[in-house]
Amino acid sequence: MADDNGTRPERTFVVGATLPVLDERNRLVGLVTEADLAASYFSSPARRPTTPGDGAMMRGTRTVADLMHTSVTTVTSDSSIPDAAAVMLGARQRCVPVVDGGLVVGIVSWRDLVTLLTSR
């Protein structure tokens, strides 16, 4: 089902605290982070839970398109590790989607980079 701006999140994959949002052609259209969800959840007193786990946010009217960042910086699978780190720093992103031929093929996070650097 498409939302108001025509974005239809066909598929998402969870990586840490970030969800890439893909359109019906599997093209990246945005990212939703846990910070976006928390900000949305607590921005309206009407949606704040009165008891833990009451699902108040699920009754809201916001869509993925309302929450997602559409200006997303990406890298390609042949980008170097220092280049990916520089992109994340420059964009102030905790992770960066890896896009080849217009399709998301993965996501690299700061945790991935730290794990790689400390394993050597």
C-alpha positions as a printed NumPy array, in Angstrom:
array([[ 0.   ,  0.   ,  0.   ],
       [ 1.442,  3.4  , -1.015],
       [ 1.451,  6.292,  1.405],
       [ 0.487,  9.89 ,  0.614],
       [ 3.633, 10.728, -1.341],
       [ 3.644,  7.529, -3.382],
       [ 6.395,  5.856, -1.381],
       [ 5.659,  2.225, -0.869],
       [ 8.004,  0.569,  1.588],
       [ 8.111, -2.847, -0.067],
       [10.918, -4.25 ,  1.986],
       [13.084, -3.203,  4.871],
       [15.969, -4.858,  6.585],
       [16.985, -4.117, 10.129],
       [20.58 , -3.183, 10.804],
       [21.192, -1.93 , 14.294],
       [18.951,  1.029, 14.871],
       [18.377,  2.067, 11.251],
       [15.836,  0.922,  8.687],
       [16.437,  1.646,  5.017],
       [13.153,  2.344,  3.238],
       [12.892,  0.963, -0.288],
       [10.336,  1.698, -2.986],
       [ 8.564, -0.861, -5.161],
       [11.654, -1.084, -7.414],
       [13.901, -1.758, -4.387],
       [15.477,  1.698, -4.679],
       [16.505,  3.531, -1.521],
       [14.086,  6.353, -0.725],
       [15.073,  7.094,  2.858],
       [16.203,  5.972,  6.293],
       [14.314,  5.721,  9.569],
       [16.394,  5.653, 12.747],
       [15.496,  4.756, 16.304],
       [15.958,  8.45 , 17.12 ],
       [13.288,  9.296, 14.511],
       [10.919,  6.79 , 16.099],
       [11.591,  8.079, 19.614],
       [11.108, 11.698, 18.542],
       [ 7.821, 10.818, 16.87 ],
       [ 6.67 ,  8.732, 19.799],
       [ 7.268, 11.42 , 22.393],
       [ 6.311, 14.437, 20.277],
       [ 2.586, 14.051, 20.905],
       [ 1.107, 13.651, 24.396],
       [-1.829, 11.828, 22.805],
       [ 0.476,  8.999, 21.739],
       [ 2.454,  8.681, 24.963],
       [ 1.754,  5.38 , 26.659],
       [-0.019,  5.439, 29.975],
       [ 1.337,  2.02 , 30.816],
       [ 4.409,  0.24 , 29.447],
       [ 3.71 , -1.613, 26.239],
       [ 0.227, -0.245, 25.596],
       [ 1.063,  0.296, 21.916],
       [ 0.005,  3.936, 21.858],
       [ 2.331,  4.785, 18.967],
       [ 0.806,  2.081, 16.803],
       [-2.526,  3.892, 16.931],
       [-0.962,  7.058, 15.513],
       [-1.524,  8.353, 12.027],
       [ 2.095,  8.913, 11.039],
       [ 3.575,  6.982,  8.128],
       [ 7.096,  5.846,  7.334],
       [ 7.295,  8.741,  4.865],
       [ 6.575, 11.157,  7.727],
       [ 9.525,  9.841,  9.723],
       [12.186,  8.994,  7.17 ],
       [15.153, 11.092,  6.148],
       [15.137, 11.379,  2.368],
       [18.523, 13.035,  2.024],
       [20.684,  9.959,  2.511],
       [24.387,  9.728,  1.816],
       [25.539,  6.376,  0.421],
       [28.706,  4.524, -0.551],
       [29.33 ,  1.769, -3.082],
       [30.669, -1.715, -2.386],
       [34.06 , -0.722, -3.766],
       [34.388,  2.314, -1.459],
       [37.356,  2.111,  0.89 ],
       [36.9  ,  1.844,  4.652],
       [38.408,  5.324,  5.214],
       [36.05 ,  6.733,  2.56 ],
       [33.024,  5.122,  4.228],
       [34.118,  6.559,  7.59 ],
       [34.578, 10.004,  6.032],
       [31.114,  9.822,  4.459],
       [29.532,  8.888,  7.798],
       [31.386, 11.691,  9.58 ],
       [30.509, 14.251,  6.935],
       [26.842, 13.266,  6.859],
       [26.639, 12.788, 10.638],
       [25.162,  9.328, 10.067],
       [25.758,  6.319, 12.329],
       [25.574,  4.074,  9.309],
       [25.665,  4.388,  5.559],
       [23.772,  2.304,  2.997],
       [25.903,  0.522,  0.42 ],
       [24.294,  1.034, -2.991],
       [25.357, -0.578, -6.263],
       [23.447, -0.023, -9.483],
       [20.817,  1.901, -7.546],
       [20.049, -1.048, -5.249],
       [20.871, -1.34 , -1.55 ],
       [23.261, -4.251, -1.131],
       [24.143, -3.638,  2.511],
       [24.723, -1.172,  5.3  ],
       [27.988, -0.269,  7.024],
       [27.819,  1.068, 10.569],
       [30.309,  2.588, 12.973],
       [30.116, -0.664, 14.914],
       [31.211, -2.554, 11.784],
       [34.181, -0.228, 11.337],
       [35.244, -0.418, 14.992],
       [34.932, -4.215, 14.943],
       [37.055, -4.391, 11.804],
       [39.725, -2.06 , 13.164],
       [39.968, -3.785, 16.552],
       [40.157, -7.272, 15.045],
       [43.415, -6.577, 13.248]])
